[in-house]
Amino acid sequence: ATGTFASTSTTKYQFSPYVTQDLAYGSGFSYNVNTKATTAAAATTLVNSPIATACFSCHDSDLAKTHMTQNGGAIYEARTTALAKVETCTLCHLAGKTADIKAVHNK
């Protein structure tokens, strides 16, 4: 999430349950092709950690989210805290491990 999602908005879209209305999340990363200038994303923007992003796109139940966050993943957290975490997913989910992702997804 970037910017501010106004609770008074008249647009016809649903707010994510992870986004707080009227809270300023700051600006996202931007790049200007003409000037070659980059602007870093604000520390307050909401992001997911890398592995959790891939898994959460399909596995989005409360139980799955809890599993991911208890094992170091970040789901819609402020950039400063989310990217400082260490995901431990590979301890169980690599090839040949207890919960091998490839073996489960090939069924």
N, C-alpha and C positions, 0 to 999 in steps of 0.2 A: 504494500500500500504506500502510496505517496500522496502528498497534498492533504486536503481536508475534505472529508465526506460530510456535507452539511445535512443536518437532520431536517432542515426546512426545504430540502431539494424537491422539486416537482417532477423530476425525471422518473420514468417508470422502470426502475431496476431495483433489485433486492440487494441489501447490504450484506456482506459476508459476516458471519457470526464472529469472526476474528477481528473485525474492524470496529473501532469505537467512533461513533459519529461525533462530529465537531472537534475532534482531536487533530492537531496539525502534525502530520507525519514527516513533513519536510519534502525536499525535492529528490527525485531519482537521478541516476547517472545520466549524463547527456554528453553528446559529442557534436561539435559543429564542423561539418565538412569544409566549409569555406575558410574558417579561421584555424582549423585543426585544434581548437581548444576543447578540453574536456572539463567537465564539472563532476566531481565525486558526488555520490549519493549521500544524503544526510544520514547521520547515525541513527535517526529515529524512524527511517523507512522500515517497513515490515518485510522480512524475508524468511525463507525456509533454508535450512542447512542442505548441502548438496545431496546426500544420500536420501534424506527424508523427503526431499522434493520428488525424487523419482518414485519412491514407494507411496507417498501420500496422494499422488495423483489418482491412484486406484483404491488404495487401502486407506479410506478416510473415515472409518468408524471411530467412535470414542476410544474403544479398546486398542485399535491400531495406533491412534495418535498417542495414547498413553504409553504404549510399548516403545514407540520411537523416541518420545521425549525422555523417558526414564533411562534410555540407553544412549543419551547424548545428542539426540536430534533436536532440531528447533523447527517449530511450525508457527509461522506468522509471528515472529518475535522481532524486536528492534534489532537492526543490523549489528549494533555494537555488542549485544549479548549473544545473538544467534551465531555469528561467525567466530566467536571465541570458544565455542564448545567443541568437544571432540566426540564424534560419532563412533560408537563401538560396534556397529552393525556387522562388520566383517568377522568378528569373533565367532559368530554363529552362522552367518549367511553366505560365506564364501564356498566355492566348489569343494565338496568333500566334507564340509562341516555338518554339524547337527541339523541345521535348517538350511540346507543348500538351496539357494534361490532357483538355480537352473533346474534342479530336480523337481521342485514344487511346481514351477511354472510350465514344465513339460507334460504335466498330467492332464 
